[in-house]
Amino acid sequence: MNKKFVLMVFTSVFLLLAMVGAQFLSPSFADPAIIRVPANYPTIQEAINTANPGDIVQVAPGTYYEHVIVNKSLSLIGENGSTTVIDGNGTGSVVHTMADNAYISGFTIRNGWYGIRLMSSNNTVSGNNIGPDNGDGIRMDNCSGNTISDNIITSNVYGIHLRNATNNAISNNQISNNGIGPYLAMGGGIDLFYSNNNLISNNAIANNIAFGGVQLDNANNNTIIGNTLLNNSGDITLFGLL
């Protein structure tokens, strides 16, 4: 066989293998960008609109009168949970999460119909102050696989309200003094409405009125374990279980 031909074949194979190897060694995504509010953009929503999936939107302390739509898989992080405030001005969803795999932490979220509304899955909401003056502090609709942990949820009508939500984990939160406002016959700590296979563990649930601490309304196969229930109008209320 011609030595020149063999060399050409060897070189071609070597280049092909090098190209394939480079694809495996190269990262699939660029490093996440950090987009700062208000340094880079004056509003949280403008920053989210500019961000790519995987980016971090970091929000400096201040009060932001917005209705934020999280429609990308990104991290939304406030610099200080007590002084970084998103205020819904009495209407709508203050933070509406529509994308899967989002992370929300470090905010006070107040004064909306819903503080955080989750209509997507596999999100994490952690380290926030939810309230005062939300209708639902956290509302979860038709979603699964979300983690709600280490939040202070207080002075809302409902602390956490699940509707047709399954396989979510609600753990290590302080849920207190909910069931207030103009509808004193409504509200309370955690309401599971037609919501199954959720885990409620190691929460401090106290001083919630109306239905009280935890209400199971046609909700089945939920695990409620390790919680501290204190001074609620009722600790666990069962309604319409199948």
Buried (B, 14 or more C-beta within 10 A) or exposed (E): EEEEEEEEEEEEEEEEEEEEEEEEEEEEEEEBBEBBBBEBBEBBBBBBEEBEEBBBBBBBEBEBEBBBBBBBBBBBBBBBBEBBBBBBEEEEBBBBBBBBBBBBBBBBBBBBBBBBBBBBBBBBBBBBBBBBBBBBBBBBBBBBBBBBBBBBBBBBBBBBBBBBBBBBBBBBBBBBBBBBBEEEEBBBBBBBBBBBBBBBBBBBBBBBBBBBBBBBBBBEEBEBEEBEBEBBBBBBBEEEEE
